[in-house]
Amino acid sequence: MTYRNPVPTVDMIIELMDQPQRPIILIERKNSPYGWALPGGFVDYGETVETAARREAREEVNLEIELIEQFHVYSDPSRDPRKHTLSIVFIASAKGKPTPADDAKNLRIFDLWELPENLCFDHDKIIKDYLNYRYYKFRPQLLH
Amino acid sequence: MTYRNPVPTVDMIIELMDQPQRPIILIERKNSPYGWALPGGFVDYGETVETAARREAREEVNLEIELIEQFHVYSDPSRDPRKHTLSIVFIASAKGKPTPADDAKNLRIFDLWELPENLCFDHDKIIKDYLNYRYYKFRPQLLH
């Protein structure tokens, strides 16, 4: 008998430390679901979530990131239209010029006051929570 | 093609609010690996990590818990001898008398200064991190 479980992923909010106001990176996805999203991806068997976060940043935006903290775990079953995933979201920092690769067909650096809406997955909610944390130090609420 | 991923679990540090010094609950496992551990279990497909934590507390120690916060995610591939799991660890509170059930063949309420060592999985590390957080507000370090 096999049990089905949600599939773990990581997403990274990458603050660019060598630019004014520490803007963050969004990628435009090459694969479905299409649209803008935080960089991230699946956690491989045998790797830690921290290793997955650093690897995905390297693969998708060509940056070596420094992980600042585990921000929050998002696990609403409807957050990903493909299947039930949960995401461990990290806040990270990096310097230099990101370039898109792998699952990212494009990327853009966004100041916090110009972040787009209608992102893929639940990334609108993650961004909203991040802004509340960065501006006011409020932590995301737990689900009921 | 199927990808293998770590399997998500939850563990709960349950502080008993109606007892002096807010002691916590450990269970003695009925199944392998045997020994003392934090209450917890696998996250089911279709349920949030918060729902899984409340459900497992109900099933294993017969308490309705209030989730205080997501404490930390532990994902070292060697943390579970059976297969690669990751655990989202919650700090929670409860009142009343816990009783063991399901995967718990026994339980005990421990004051913080008498917590046993050689717990199952990486729960020694989790307890150590928890004490550093509860006493000093230090957060667990990220893995390299």
Interface residues (C-beta under 8 A of the other chain):
Chain A: Y3 R4 N5 P6 V7 P8 F42 V43 D44 Y45 G46 E47 T48 V49 E50 T51 L67 E69 Q70 H72 V73 S75 D76 P77 H84 L86 I88 R139 L142 L143 H144
Chain B: Y3 R4 N5 P6 V7 P8 F42 V43 D44 Y45 G46 E47 T48 V49 E50 T51 L67 E69 Q70 H72 V73 S75 D76 P77 H84 L86 I88 R139 L142 L143 H144
